[in-house]
Amino acid sequence: MDEPLIARGLRRTTLPRFLLWLAPWAALLALGAWAIFLCFAEGLNQTNMDNRFAFGLWIYLDLTVIALGAGAFFTGFLLYVLKRKELRAVVNSAVVLGFLCYSGAILILMVDVGQPLRAWFTFWHPNVHSMLTEVTFCLTCYLLVLAIEYAPVVLRSRKLRDLLSLLVLEHQLHKVMAVFAAVGTFLSFFHQGSLGGLYGVMNGHPFSYRASLGIWPSTFFLFILSAAAAGPSFVLLTTWVVSKLSRKELVKPEVLRFLGKVSGWLLLVYVGAKGVDSLVWLNATSPRAGVSPASFYAYPSFGTWILFLEVVVLGLVPALLLVSERARARTGLLVLASALACCGVALNRFVQTIQTQALPTLPFDAFLSYSPSWQETAAFLFVVAYGVLVYSISFRYLVLFPEERELAKG
């Protein structure tokens, strides 16, 4: 029998099977909630971070999900501003992914700061000389933009469409969505860049410090490029995974190939810029600071292999696959290349967050080791479970892929 909350024309699994799918994620969510409670109740002594290793698993999570969530702003930009109509098939899903990534990032930041009741201090007493102030403002504003973009998807649900006032609201929001897409692109551009710029201005950490291009360090532009490149790949990868799990064709193959093409060319530009940046840093910036570049790769776990893995295996290789029309025509290669691109940006954020903090900043400093506590890991998994749960419920009861009905009939 047709479940009354599921959109007309769509078929979903039975409710018992759906609840069985949600059960382990709900358990993971509960474990993470307990860990978060401990951090709030007992303090940040529940973590393995300290004054010298101030960035850990949580900041790595924030940087990674924010980069992957860039698919929301870039897909919206391509659809509403550049008028690439084929992306209408995935824009709803991209918005949900972006909302989940950004809300999860802000949630874990509240745990990381440890004083959520004082979050308003950032807005009332901003440090105008800090990049993090700009990041905070942009993240908050863009999350609001994503919530507004998410609203029409919810308002088009089967039950809410019966309320005339909400139907009118949804129609009016749809007419101004191009404005929100443009605003979201502007906000994302600056907070993605400022997150990278934060590491580039850390002159006490020569591993991440970079010379300025204009008024920003080169990491400002590299973070923007890598996020814009990985975002479409994450949308592509998520769409493919959901299609396999639901055993339904959700979009036409041409849509996935277009996402792969966009991601590939942006990734190729990023790899070129990253290569130039690395050469300048190795041959000029680092020696000028009085540090031998070889010393950065002389410690356990962080050999030169990690740079090769990031730039070549998880950068150049997927870029070449994605720009190749023949490779994109093969779904297996398309999905593999997208997965490699997402892993590449995740590794880059790991290097910037963990390796930068672990390496000595002064000749007499020791190499720092760090492993997250179970509370940090559980809070990390809380965000993952939260994302899976909300996306699963959205997929079941909302129309995330408008072409699904037509493809099912065909």
C-alpha positions in Angstrom: 0.0 0.0 0.0 1.2 3.5 -0.9 2.6 5.3 2.2 0.8 8.7 2.5 4.0 10.7 3.2 6.0 9.4 0.2 5.7 11.6 -2.9 3.3 10.4 -5.5 4.8 8.3 -8.2 7.8 7.2 -6.1 8.4 3.8 -4.7 10.4 3.2 -1.5 11.2 0.1 0.6 8.8 -1.0 3.3 8.7 0.9 6.6 10.1 -2.0 8.7 13.1 -2.4 6.3 13.7 1.4 6.4 13.6 1.4 10.2 16.1 -1.5 10.2 18.4 0.6 8.0 18.1 3.5 10.4 18.7 1.5 13.5 22.6 1.2 13.5 22.9 4.9 12.5 20.6 5.9 15.3 22.7 3.8 17.8 25.9 5.6 16.5 24.1 8.9 16.9 23.3 8.1 20.5 26.9 7.1 21.3 28.1 10.4 19.7 25.5 12.4 21.7 26.8 10.8 24.9 30.4 11.7 24.0 29.3 15.3 23.2 27.5 15.5 26.6 30.7 14.4 28.3 32.7 17.1 26.5 30.2 19.8 27.6 29.8 18.5 31.1 33.4 17.6 31.9 35.3 19.9 29.5 37.8 19.4 26.8 40.0 17.2 29.0 37.9 14.5 27.4 40.0 14.9 24.3 43.7 14.2 23.5 44.3 17.8 22.3 46.4 20.3 24.3 47.9 23.7 24.0 50.6 22.5 21.5 48.3 20.2 19.5 45.3 22.4 19.4 43.8 21.1 16.1 42.7 17.5 15.9 40.1 15.2 14.5 37.3 17.7 14.8 39.0 20.5 12.9 40.0 17.9 10.2 36.3 16.9 10.0 35.2 20.5 9.7 37.6 21.3 6.9 36.8 18.0 5.0 33.0 18.2 5.2 33.0 21.9 4.3 35.1 21.2 1.3 32.8 18.3 0.2 29.8 20.4 0.9 31.0 22.9 -1.7 29.0 20.8 -4.2 25.9 22.7 -3.0 27.1 26.2 -3.8 28.9 25.1 -7.1 25.9 23.1 -8.4 23.6 26.0 -7.5 26.0 28.4 -9.3 26.1 26.3 -12.4 22.3 25.8 -12.5 20.9 29.2 -11.5 23.7 31.6 -12.7 25.3 29.8 -15.6 22.0 28.1 -16.6 23.2 24.5 -16.9 19.7 23.1 -16.8 20.8 19.5 -16.7 21.9 20.0 -13.1 18.3 20.5 -12.0 18.3 16.7 -11.6 20.7 16.8 -8.7 20.4 20.3 -7.2 17.9 19.2 -4.5 20.3 16.4 -3.4 23.3 18.8 -3.5 21.4 21.3 -1.3 20.6 18.6 1.3 24.2 17.5 1.2 25.5 21.0 1.7 23.1 21.7 4.5 24.2 18.5 6.3 27.9 19.2 5.8 27.7 22.8 7.0 25.3 22.1 10.0 27.4 19.2 11.0 30.6 21.3 10.8 29.0 24.1 13.0 27.8 21.5 15.5 31.2 20.0 15.9 32.8 23.4 16.2 30.5 24.1 19.1 31.8 21.0 20.8 35.4 22.0 19.9 35.1 25.4 21.4 33.4 24.0 24.5 31.3 27.0 25.2 28.2 26.9 23.0 26.3 29.3 25.2 28.9 31.9 24.4 28.8 31.4 20.6 27.2 34.8 20.2 30.5 36.4 21.5 31.9 35.9 18.0 29.2 38.2 16.5 29.0 40.7 19.3 32.8 41.0 20.1 34.4 40.0 16.7 38.2 40.0 16.4 38.4 42.0 13.1 42.0 40.9 12.6 41.2 37.2 12.6 40.4 35.1 9.5 38.3 32.9 11.8 35.9 35.9 12.4 35.2 36.1 8.7 34.9 32.3 8.5 32.3 32.3 11.3 30.2 35.0 9.7 30.3 33.4 6.3 29.6 29.9 7.6 26.6 31.1 9.6 25.2 33.1 6.8 25.7 30.3 4.3 24.1 27.8 6.5 21.1 30.2 6.6 21.2 30.3 2.8 21.2 26.5 2.6 18.3 26.3 5.0 16.3 28.7 2.7 17.3 26.6 -0.3 16.3 23.4 1.6 12.9 24.9 2.5 11.3 24.6 -1.0 12.3 20.9 -1.1 10.5 20.3 2.2 7.5 22.5 1.1 7.0 20.3 -2.0 6.4 17.3 0.2 3.2 15.4 -0.3 1.3 16.6 2.8 2.6 20.2 2.9 1.5 20.8 -0.7 -2.1 20.5 0.4 -1.7 23.7 2.4 -2.2 26.6 0.0 -0.2 29.2 2.0 2.8 26.9 2.0 2.4 26.2 -1.7 2.5 29.9 -2.4 5.6 30.3 -0.2 7.4 27.5 -2.0 6.5 29.1 -5.4 7.8 32.5 -4.3 11.0 31.0 -2.9 11.6 29.2 -6.1 11.5 32.5 -8.1 14.3 34.1 -6.0 16.5 31.0 -5.7 19.0 32.4 -8.2 19.7 35.2 -5.8 20.4 32.9 -3.0 22.6 30.7 -5.2 24.6 33.8 -6.1 24.9 34.9 -2.5 25.8 31.4 -1.5 28.6 31.3 -4.1 30.0 34.6 -2.7 29.9 33.4 0.9 31.4 30.0 0.1 34.2 31.6 -2.0 35.4 33.7 1.0 35.1 31.2 3.8 36.7 28.4 1.8 39.6 30.7 1.0 39.9 32.0 4.6 40.1 28.5 6.0 43.1 27.9 3.7 44.5 31.3 4.4 44.5 30.6 8.1 47.2 28.0 7.6 49.1 30.1 5.1 49.7 33.0 7.5 51.0 30.7 10.3 54.6 31.9 10.1 55.4 29.9 13.2 54.6 26.7 11.2 57.0 26.8 8.2 55.4 23.6 6.8 52.1 25.4 6.1 53.3 29.0 5.8 53.1 30.5 2.2 54.1 33.7 0.5 51.3 36.1 -0.3 49.6 36.5 -3.7 48.2 40.0 -3.4 46.9 40.2 0.1 46.3 36.5 0.6 48.6 33.5 0.9 48.5 31.0 -1.9 46.6 28.5 0.4 43.6 30.9 0.2 43.2 30.1 -3.5 44.2 26.4 -3.2 41.4 25.7 -0.7 38.9 27.4 -3.0 40.0 25.4 -6.1 40.2 22.1 -4.2 36.7 22.5 -2.7 35.2 23.6 -6.0 36.8 20.5 -7.7 35.8 18.0 -5.0 32.2 19.3 -4.5 30.8 18.0 -7.8 32.6 14.7 -7.4 31.0 14.3 -4.0 27.5 15.0 -5.4 28.2 12.4 -8.2 29.5 9.8 -5.8 26.6 10.3 -3.4 24.1 10.0 -6.2 25.7 6.8 -7.5 25.7 5.3 -4.0 22.1 6.2 -3.3 21.1 4.8 -6.7 22.8 1.5 -5.9 21.4 1.2 -2.4 17.8 2.1 -3.5 18.2 0.0 -6.8 16.7 2.8 -8.8 17.9 5.0 -11.6 17.8 8.5 -10.2 19.4 10.6 -12.9 20.4 10.2 -16.5 24.0 9.1 -17.1 24.7 12.4 -18.9 24.2 14.3 -15.6 26.9 12.3 -13.8 29.3 12.6 -16.7 28.8 16.4 -16.7 29.5 16.6 -13.0 32.6 14.5 -13.6 33.8 16.7 -16.4 33.4 19.9 -14.3 35.2 18.3 -11.4 38.0 17.0 -13.7 38.9 20.3 -15.2 38.8 22.1 -11.9 40.9 19.4 -10.4 43.4 19.7 -13.2 43.7 23.4 -12.6 44.1 22.7 -8.8 46.8 20.1 -9.3 48.7 22.5 -11.6 48.4 25.3 -9.0 49.3 22.9 -6.2 52.4 21.7 -8.1 53.6 25.3 -8.6 52.9 26.2 -5.0 54.8 23.1 -3.8 57.9 23.9 -5.9 58.0 27.5 -4.7 57.6 26.4 -1.1 60.3 23.7 -1.4 62.8 25.9 -3.2 62.2 29.4 -1.9 59.7 29.8 1.0 61.1 27.1 3.3 64.8 27.7 2.7 64.2 31.5 3.3 62.7 30.5 6.7 66.0 28.7 7.5 64.4 25.2 7.4 65.4 22.4 5.1 62.4 21.0 3.2 63.7 17.5 3.7 63.2 17.8 7.5 59.5 18.0 7.0 59.4 14.5 5.7 62.0 12.9 8.1 59.4 11.9 10.7 57.4 8.7 11.0 54.1 8.6 9.1 54.9 11.7 7.1 57.4 10.7 4.4 57.5 12.2 0.9 55.1 9.5 -0.1 52.2 11.5 1.4 52.9 14.4 -0.9 53.1 12.1 -3.9 49.9 10.4 -2.9 48.1 13.7 -2.5 49.2 15.4 -5.7 49.6 12.5 -8.1 47.6 9.5 -7.1 44.6 11.4 -5.6 45.0 14.5 -7.7 46.5 14.2 -11.2 45.2 10.6 -11.8 41.5 11.3 -11.1 41.8 14.7 -12.9 43.0 13.0 -16.1 40.3 10.3 -15.8 37.6 12.8 -15.4 38.6 15.1 -18.3 38.8 12.0 -20.6 35.5 11.5 -22.4 36.2 7.8 -22.9 36.9 7.3 -19.2 33.7 9.2 -18.2 31.7 7.0 -20.5 32.5 4.0 -18.2 30.6 4.3 -15.0 33.1 2.3 -13.0 36.0 4.7 -13.9 33.8 7.7 -13.4 32.9 6.7 -9.9 36.5 5.6 -9.1 37.9 8.9 -10.2 35.3 10.8 -8.2 36.1 8.8 -5.1 39.8 9.4 -5.6 39.2 13.2 -5.9 37.2 13.2 -2.7 39.9 11.3 -0.9 42.5 13.7 -2.3 40.8 16.8 -0.7 40.3 14.8 2.5 44.0 13.9 2.6 44.9 17.6 1.9 42.9 18.7 4.9 44.6 16.0 7.0 48.0 17.2 6.0 47.2 20.8 6.8 45.5 20.0 10.1 47.5 17.1 11.6 50.9 17.1 9.9 51.3 20.9 10.3 50.7 20.6 14.1 52.8 17.4 14.5 56.0 18.8 13.0 58.4 20.8 15.2 58.3 24.6 14.8 61.7 25.2 16.4 65.0 23.2 16.3 64.7 22.2 19.9 61.0 21.1 19.7 60.1 17.5 19.6 57.9 15.8 17.0 54.3 15.6 18.4 52.1 12.6 18.2 48.4 12.6 18.4 45.6 10.1 18.4 42.0 11.1 19.1 40.2 9.9 22.2 37.1 7.8 22.0 35.0 10.9 22.7 36.5 12.7 19.7 35.9 9.7 17.5 32.4 9.2 18.7 31.6 12.9 18.1 33.1 12.5 14.6 30.8 9.5 14.0 27.9 11.5 15.4 28.1 13.9 12.4 28.4 11.0 10.0 25.3 9.3 11.5 23.4 12.6 11.6 24.1 13.1 7.9 23.1 9.5 6.9 19.9 9.7 9.0 18.7 13.1 7.7 19.6 12.3 4.1 17.9 8.9 4.3 14.7 10.5 5.6 14.8 13.2 3.0 15.3 10.7 0.2 12.3 8.7 1.4 9.8 11.5 1.9 11.0 14.3 -0.3 11.8 14.6 -4.0 15.6 14.8 -4.1 15.8 13.7 -7.7 13.1 15.2 -9.9 13.8 12.9 -12.9 13.2 9.7 -10.8 9.5 9.4 -11.8 10.2 9.8 -15.5 13.1 7.3 -15.5 11.0 4.8 -13.6 8.3 5.0 -16.2 10.8 4.6 -19.0 
